Amino acid sequence: MEKFTDRQIEIIEAATARIDRHGIQNLTIKNLAADIGLSEPALYRHFKSKNDILLGLLNYFMIEMKVRIGRLSELGCATAGVELKAIFNSQFQTFTDKPAVISVIFAESIFHFDRSLSNKVIEIMDLMHQYIKANIEKGQKAGQYSKLIDVNTLTTIIIGGVRLTILRWKISGHKSNLMKDGKAVLEGILKMIETNK
């Protein structure tokens, strides 16, 4: 697991704040150095480039996500449906608190030609896919979810529905209520897949 120095975390947090306020296009080494009172050469000692900072932000989010969702599985939720809601509510809350993470994850076109950034976004998506797939497998095995739709297809449907909800929230300038809309989508999906108790 990647370790970050205190200064690197400070830079990542400052980059997150700048993206929140001004958008990812306004993130430059010059602006960021001014935000935290560092010279540009001093900032370059911690990160090689703007894309390196964005990669750090994505790595930092992914590490935090593993810890956060890992804790949820340790709690031992009553049903697979309760666990699924807990996983996504945790994500929605994180995105609501730090919308810049979504700005970076959904900025594929900006770093289209940077393989390391593209690969990191794919890694985050794959990790989420693993969590949801494991939840569905557990729910189907326990007879809590219908087996009419296979695990991989159901995982894609759930993640796709949630991703569209997050994208609409991002495009609206965070004016919609992600927690409320996300919960509604999940409740609808669970009504379709949960077996009658």
C-alpha positions in Angstrom: 0.0 0.0 0.0 1.3 3.4 -1.0 2.4 5.7 1.8 2.1 9.4 1.6 4.1 12.0 3.5 2.3 14.7 5.5 3.4 17.2 2.9 2.1 15.1 0.0 -1.3 14.7 1.8 -1.4 18.5 2.3 -0.8 18.9 -1.4 -3.4 16.3 -2.4 -6.0 18.0 0.0 -5.1 21.4 -1.5 -5.5 20.1 -5.0 -8.9 18.6 -4.1 -10.0 21.9 -2.6 -8.9 23.8 -5.8 -10.7 21.3 -8.1 -13.8 21.7 -5.9 -13.7 25.5 -6.2 -12.5 26.0 -9.8 -12.6 22.7 -11.7 -9.9 20.3 -12.8 -8.9 22.6 -15.7 -7.7 25.3 -13.2 -5.4 22.9 -11.4 -1.8 24.0 -12.2 1.4 23.7 -10.3 1.7 27.5 -10.1 -1.8 27.9 -8.6 -1.4 25.0 -6.2 2.0 26.2 -5.0 0.4 29.6 -4.3 -2.6 28.0 -2.5 -0.3 26.3 0.1 2.5 28.9 0.2 5.2 26.8 -1.4 7.5 27.7 -4.2 7.0 25.7 -7.4 10.4 24.0 -7.1 9.5 23.0 -3.5 6.2 21.4 -4.7 8.1 19.5 -7.5 10.1 17.8 -4.8 6.9 16.1 -3.7 5.2 15.4 -7.0 6.8 15.4 -10.5 3.9 16.9 -12.3 0.2 17.9 -12.2 -0.7 14.4 -13.4 1.4 12.9 -10.6 -0.7 14.9 -8.1 -3.9 13.6 -9.8 -2.5 10.1 -9.6 -1.7 10.7 -5.9 -5.3 11.9 -5.3 -6.7 8.8 -7.0 -4.4 6.5 -5.0 -5.2 8.3 -1.8 -9.0 7.9 -2.5 -8.6 4.2 -3.3 -6.6 3.5 -0.1 -9.3 5.3 1.9 -12.1 3.5 0.0 -10.5 0.1 0.8 -10.3 0.9 4.5 -13.8 2.4 4.6 -15.6 -0.4 2.8 -13.4 -3.0 4.6 -14.8 -1.7 7.9 -18.4 -2.2 6.6 -17.8 -5.9 5.8 -16.4 -6.3 9.4 -19.6 -5.0 10.9 -21.5 -8.0 9.5 -24.7 -6.5 8.1 -28.0 -8.3 8.7 -28.6 -8.9 5.0 -26.8 -8.5 1.6 -29.3 -5.7 0.8 -28.4 -3.8 4.0 -24.7 -4.2 3.2 -25.2 -3.0 -0.4 -26.9 0.1 0.8 -24.1 0.7 3.4 -21.4 0.4 0.7 -23.0 2.9 -1.7 -24.2 5.3 1.1 -20.5 5.4 2.2 -19.5 6.2 -1.4 -22.2 8.9 -1.8 -21.2 10.5 1.5 -17.5 10.6 0.5 -18.4 12.1 -2.9 -20.7 14.7 -1.3 -18.0 15.6 1.1 -15.2 15.7 -1.6 -16.8 16.2 -5.0 -13.4 16.8 -6.6 -12.8 13.0 -6.4 -15.6 12.6 -8.9 -14.3 15.4 -11.1 -11.0 13.5 -11.4 -12.6 10.0 -11.8 -15.0 11.4 -14.5 -12.2 13.4 -16.3 -11.2 10.5 -18.6 -11.1 12.8 -21.6 -8.6 15.2 -19.9 -6.0 12.6 -19.2 -7.0 10.4 -22.1 -3.4 10.1 -23.1 -1.9 9.4 -19.6 -2.0 5.7 -19.2 -1.1 5.8 -15.5 -4.2 7.9 -14.7 -6.5 5.9 -17.0 -5.3 2.7 -15.4 -5.8 4.0 -11.9 -9.4 5.0 -12.7 -9.9 1.5 -14.2 -8.4 0.0 -11.0 -10.9 2.0 -8.8 -13.8 0.8 -11.0 -12.6 -2.8 -10.9 -12.3 -2.6 -7.1 -15.9 -1.4 -6.8 -17.0 -4.1 -9.2 -15.4 -6.7 -6.9 -17.2 -5.4 -3.8 -20.6 -5.4 -5.6 -20.0 -8.8 -7.2 -19.1 -10.3 -3.8 -22.2 -8.8 -2.3 -24.5 -10.2 -5.0 -22.8 -13.7 -4.8 -23.4 -13.6 -1.0 -27.0 -12.5 -1.4 -27.8 -15.1 -4.1 -26.2 -17.8 -2.0 -28.2 -16.9 1.0 -31.4 -16.8 -1.0 -31.8 -13.0 -0.4 -31.4 -12.0 -4.0 -33.1 -13.5 -7.1 -30.9 -15.7 -9.3 -32.8 -14.8 -12.5 -29.9 -12.5 -13.5 -26.4 -13.7 -13.4 -23.9 -12.1 -11.0 -21.8 -10.2 -13.6 -24.8 -8.7 -15.4 -26.4 -7.7 -12.1 -23.2 -6.1 -11.0 -23.1 -4.1 -14.2 -26.7 -3.0 -13.9 -26.2 -1.8 -10.3 -22.9 0.0 -10.9 -24.3 1.5 -14.2 -27.4 2.9 -12.5 -25.4 4.4 -9.6 -22.8 5.8 -12.0 -25.4 7.6 -14.1 -26.9 9.1 -10.8 -23.4 10.3 -9.8 -22.7 11.7 -13.3 -26.1 13.6 -13.3 -25.1 15.0 -9.9 -21.7 16.1 -11.2 -23.1 17.7 -14.4 -25.8 19.6 -12.3 -22.9 21.3 -10.4 -23.8 19.2 -7.3 -27.3 20.9 -7.2 -29.2 17.6 -7.0 -29.1 15.6 -3.7 -26.7 12.7 -4.4 -27.6 10.9 -1.1 -31.3 11.0 -1.8 -31.1 10.2 -5.5 -28.6 7.4 -4.9 -30.7 5.8 -2.2 -33.8 5.9 -4.4 -31.9 4.1 -7.2 -30.6 1.5 -4.8 -34.1 1.0 -3.2 -35.5 0.5 -6.7 -32.9 -2.1 -7.7 -33.3 -4.0 -4.4 -37.1 -4.1 -4.9 -36.4 -5.9 -8.2 -33.7 -8.3 -7.0 -34.6 -9.1 -3.4 -36.6 -12.3 -2.8 -39.8 -12.1 -0.8 -38.9 -12.7 2.9 
